[in-house]
Amino acid sequence: MAGEQPLLRLEHLSKSFGAVDALRDVSLDVPAGLVTALAGDNGAGKSVLVKCIAGIYPPDSGRLIWKGRPVQLRGPKDAAALGIETVYQDLALCDNLDIVQNLFLGRERVRPFGALDEEAMELAAAETLRGLSVTSVRSIRQRTGSLSGGQRQAVAIAKAVLWKSRLVILDEPTAALGVVQTRVVLDLVRRLADRGIAVIVISHNMNDVFSVADRIAVLQLGRLVAVCPTPELSRQLVVELMTGGYSENGMQRAGQADPVAHPVR
């Protein structure tokens, strides 16, 4: 909603690795309840940007504003404490563990005297999956190694949501999935936003981006060149921005005179 404070605001973030400028003066608002897609070619800075948000890389300059307050993330634990969870492309699931064990891995609930509280973990796992309308798994005690790609992605997303996340970052959530599994995962992403969670999605698949994203932020060679509501863009326009930072159809580089794209907000 116009005038509402964004959940996360990135102000003038820059990050270099030696002579390589991975991010250059990137400013972006991430509102709650919306899906923001990051689009860009390989090397555009998408992964570096989300790793700055996830607390993995400290920016060289600029700042992160969380719910109106500047924050400094010294590591992923700081990000998680705020409610920022990231689901990477490898999903970080253990195939030899079941769904409950994966959801609570490293955060197990224990009874007095140190015994695992299996009942509490099972109830929380079942409630989280039910709340996300994940109904395709046979049992919450099913080993993740036996799950399909779409089911594994659903478990990884549920793991993020279980910890009361406010912002969930998804790195290529539909990579290597079939048509049916892709639809299931995209519906799940949509449900996250409908629950008021801010979602950032990295994807090279333009069909998926236009299917699920409320807004698209385009990066090119480390710069944010456009941010725009999805209905105001086309696939061709996004590709032109990704590859050249501007479009022959009138959309110019963010920050130039009279851009059609909304520069940073």
Wavefront OBJ file of the C-alpha trace (Angstrom):
o trace
v 0.000 0.000 0.000
v 1.282 3.456 -0.916
v 3.073 5.212 1.933
v 3.493 2.025 3.934
v 6.918 1.367 5.360
v 8.568 -1.597 3.616
v 9.598 -4.583 5.688
v 13.139 -4.301 4.306
v 14.821 -1.378 2.628
v 18.215 -1.648 0.973
v 19.982 1.684 0.668
v 22.915 2.134 -1.710
v 24.450 -1.323 -1.224
v 27.791 -1.945 -2.888
v 29.960 -5.054 -2.710
v 33.246 -5.822 -4.435
v 35.440 -8.901 -4.643
v 38.866 -7.643 -5.601
v 38.493 -5.757 -8.877
v 34.984 -7.120 -9.495
v 32.100 -4.841 -8.528
v 29.378 -7.368 -7.741
v 26.888 -4.744 -6.507
v 26.970 -1.060 -7.327
v 24.793 1.361 -5.367
v 21.710 -0.894 -5.181
v 18.618 0.509 -3.454
v 15.466 -1.577 -3.217
v 12.343 -1.814 -1.059
v 10.971 -5.265 -0.172
v 7.333 -4.995 0.973
v 5.555 -7.568 3.111
v 2.871 -9.642 1.437
v 4.319 -9.355 -2.061
v 6.542 -11.540 -4.241
v 9.554 -9.616 -5.561
v 11.417 -11.403 -8.354
v 15.094 -10.686 -8.982
v 15.847 -11.010 -12.679
v 19.261 -10.763 -14.254
v 21.790 -12.615 -16.347
v 24.572 -14.689 -14.805
v 26.906 -12.351 -12.945
v 24.275 -9.617 -12.582
v 24.585 -9.653 -8.790
v 21.403 -11.487 -7.765
v 23.102 -14.078 -5.566
v 25.420 -11.533 -3.965
v 22.467 -9.293 -3.166
v 20.494 -12.034 -1.420
v 23.616 -13.171 0.439
v 23.969 -9.633 1.808
v 20.348 -9.835 2.961
v 20.950 -13.307 4.425
v 23.938 -12.123 6.446
v 26.524 -14.131 4.511
v 28.276 -11.153 2.904
v 28.634 -7.788 4.660
v 28.154 -4.957 2.154
v 31.146 -2.702 1.604
v 28.882 0.339 1.784
v 25.214 1.139 2.177
v 22.825 -0.150 4.804
v 19.878 -2.436 5.457
v 16.766 -0.996 7.109
v 14.530 -3.616 8.768
v 11.074 -2.391 9.818
v 12.371 1.180 9.854
v 15.538 0.472 11.844
v 19.088 0.138 10.494
v 20.500 -3.323 11.150
v 23.928 -4.878 10.817
v 23.975 -8.572 9.993
v 27.126 -10.288 11.230
v 26.039 -13.689 9.982
v 23.068 -15.874 8.996
v 22.055 -16.213 12.665
v 21.482 -12.456 12.854
v 19.303 -12.637 9.743
v 17.361 -15.609 11.114
v 16.789 -13.765 14.394
v 15.035 -10.999 12.442
v 12.918 -13.509 10.542
v 14.904 -13.778 7.303
v 15.162 -17.323 5.959
v 16.793 -18.400 2.698
v 16.040 -21.546 0.702
v 19.009 -22.172 -1.564
v 18.900 -24.193 -4.754
v 20.478 -27.250 -3.087
v 17.709 -27.062 -0.403
v 20.115 -28.188 2.374
v 17.975 -31.222 3.268
v 19.385 -34.485 4.625
v 18.084 -37.404 2.566
v 18.636 -39.899 5.404
v 16.362 -37.956 7.787
v 12.589 -37.779 7.725
v 10.531 -34.614 7.224
v 10.179 -33.808 10.923
v 13.894 -34.324 11.559
v 14.764 -32.036 8.635
v 12.367 -29.300 9.720
v 13.886 -29.205 13.213
v 17.492 -29.999 12.330
v 19.697 -27.938 14.669
v 16.641 -26.528 16.443
v 15.243 -29.654 18.048
v 12.686 -29.302 20.815
v 13.598 -31.084 24.021
v 11.771 -32.152 27.135
v 13.140 -31.580 30.635
v 16.310 -33.602 31.200
v 17.228 -33.455 27.499
v 14.953 -35.988 25.802
v 13.651 -34.999 22.359
v 10.028 -33.856 22.354
v 9.011 -35.877 19.306
v 5.296 -35.265 19.811
v 5.649 -31.478 19.874
v 7.844 -31.525 16.772
v 5.421 -33.784 14.896
v 2.478 -31.557 15.769
v 4.322 -28.388 14.688
v 5.511 -30.010 11.463
v 2.020 -31.244 10.587
v 0.479 -27.851 11.387
v 3.027 -26.000 9.229
v 2.530 -28.293 6.240
v -1.242 -28.107 6.634
v -1.126 -24.304 6.851
v 0.743 -24.206 3.539
v -1.693 -26.718 1.992
v 1.107 -29.228 1.443
v -0.901 -32.438 1.105
v 1.197 -34.499 -1.287
v 3.544 -36.108 1.260
v 2.502 -39.552 2.465
v 3.729 -39.078 6.039
v 5.679 -36.478 7.989
v 7.946 -39.361 8.989
v 8.752 -40.104 5.343
v 12.468 -39.840 4.549
v 13.219 -36.841 2.348
v 15.352 -39.018 0.070
v 12.135 -40.663 -1.127
v 10.384 -37.371 -1.972
v 9.911 -35.877 -5.427
v 11.611 -32.618 -6.362
v 8.453 -30.622 -5.757
v 7.877 -32.274 -2.383
v 11.465 -31.576 -1.335
v 11.046 -27.915 -2.291
v 7.819 -27.792 -0.265
v 9.604 -29.232 2.783
v 12.432 -26.694 2.429
v 9.929 -23.832 2.248
v 7.994 -25.241 5.223
v 11.258 -25.346 7.162
v 11.696 -21.624 6.559
v 8.106 -20.810 7.498
v 8.198 -22.933 10.661
v 10.433 -20.373 12.358
v 7.966 -17.483 12.002
v 9.772 -15.955 9.054
v 8.905 -12.461 7.896
v 10.994 -12.646 4.713
v 11.660 -15.821 2.707
v 14.253 -15.815 -0.071
v 13.970 -18.572 -2.693
v 16.866 -19.317 -5.049
v 15.614 -20.942 -8.288
v 12.744 -22.758 -6.529
v 11.481 -24.466 -9.716
v 14.815 -25.496 -11.217
v 14.705 -29.031 -12.647
v 11.022 -29.497 -11.778
v 8.358 -30.786 -14.144
v 5.290 -28.810 -15.145
v 3.012 -30.197 -12.424
v 5.612 -29.877 -9.653
v 6.441 -26.342 -10.788
v 2.794 -25.336 -10.480
v 2.631 -26.780 -6.963
v 5.720 -24.834 -5.879
v 4.533 -21.570 -7.466
v 1.174 -21.942 -5.719
v 3.070 -22.445 -2.462
v 5.099 -19.265 -3.080
v 1.856 -17.385 -3.700
v 0.424 -18.653 -0.418
v 3.475 -17.354 1.455
v 2.777 -13.828 0.203
v -0.937 -14.181 0.894
v -0.015 -14.880 4.533
v 1.749 -11.499 4.705
v 5.276 -12.851 4.269
v 7.664 -10.913 2.057
v 9.095 -13.176 -0.645
v 12.147 -12.675 -2.848
v 12.491 -15.112 -5.733
v 15.532 -15.571 -7.954
v 14.636 -17.280 -11.218
v 15.878 -17.488 -14.783
v 12.502 -18.838 -15.898
v 10.516 -15.862 -17.183
v 7.286 -17.867 -17.336
v 7.584 -18.618 -13.614
v 8.516 -15.012 -12.807
v 5.490 -13.609 -14.616
v 3.269 -16.293 -13.117
v 4.052 -15.621 -9.458
v 5.758 -12.221 -9.003
v 3.932 -9.038 -8.028
v 6.942 -6.942 -8.989
v 10.211 -7.501 -10.810
v 13.584 -5.968 -9.979
v 16.090 -6.214 -12.820
v 19.829 -6.297 -12.179
v 22.474 -5.797 -14.840
v 26.214 -5.930 -14.129
v 25.697 -5.223 -10.434
v 23.309 -2.312 -10.886
v 19.581 -2.198 -10.299
v 18.236 -0.948 -13.624
v 14.481 -1.208 -13.068
v 11.817 -2.073 -10.500
v 8.278 -2.340 -11.764
v 4.934 -4.033 -11.081
v 4.793 -7.196 -13.178
v 1.707 -6.193 -15.226
v 3.624 -3.175 -16.548
v 6.380 -5.354 -18.012
v 6.722 -7.917 -20.776
v 9.146 -10.798 -21.123
v 10.909 -9.042 -23.995
v 11.262 -5.864 -21.957
v 12.787 -7.735 -19.004
v 15.263 -9.517 -21.287
v 16.288 -6.199 -22.867
v 16.834 -4.680 -19.430
v 18.791 -7.738 -18.277
v 21.128 -7.653 -21.247
v 21.503 -3.939 -21.935
v 20.147 -2.039 -18.959
v 17.612 -0.293 -21.178
v 14.895 -1.067 -23.715
v 14.343 0.089 -27.266
v 10.640 0.359 -26.348
v 11.170 3.306 -24.061
v 12.241 1.951 -20.673
v 15.554 3.518 -19.721
v 18.186 2.765 -17.163
v 16.991 3.484 -13.640
v 18.175 6.928 -12.593
v 18.112 8.432 -16.093
v 15.605 11.077 -17.108
v 11.953 10.042 -17.305
v 12.346 6.284 -16.864
v 9.222 4.219 -17.339
v 10.408 1.791 -14.688
v 10.125 2.788 -11.059
v 13.803 3.262 -10.162
v 14.141 1.850 -6.683
v 10.916 1.812 -4.718
l 1 2 3 4 5 6 7 8 9 10 11 12 13 14 15 16 17 18 19 20 21 22 23 24 25 26 27 28 29 30 31 32 33 34 35 36 37 38 39 40 41 42 43 44 45 46 47 48 49 50 51 52 53 54 55 56 57 58 59 60 61 62 63 64 65 66 67 68 69 70 71 72 73 74 75 76 77 78 79 80 81 82 83 84 85 86 87 88 89 90 91 92 93 94 95 96 97 98 99 100 101 102 103 104 105 106 107 108 109 110 111 112 113 114 115 116 117 118 119 120 121 122 123 124 125 126 127 128 129 130 131 132 133 134 135 136 137 138 139 140 141 142 143 144 145 146 147 148 149 150 151 152 153 154 155 156 157 158 159 160 161 162 163 164 165 166 167 168 169 170 171 172 173 174 175 176 177 178 179 180 181 182 183 184 185 186 187 188 189 190 191 192 193 194 195 196 197 198 199 200 201 202 203 204 205 206 207 208 209 210 211 212 213 214 215 216 217 218 219 220 221 222 223 224 225 226 227 228 229 230 231 232 233 234 235 236 237 238 239 240 241 242 243 244 245 246 247 248 249 250 251 252 253 254 255 256 257 258 259 260 261 262 263 264 265
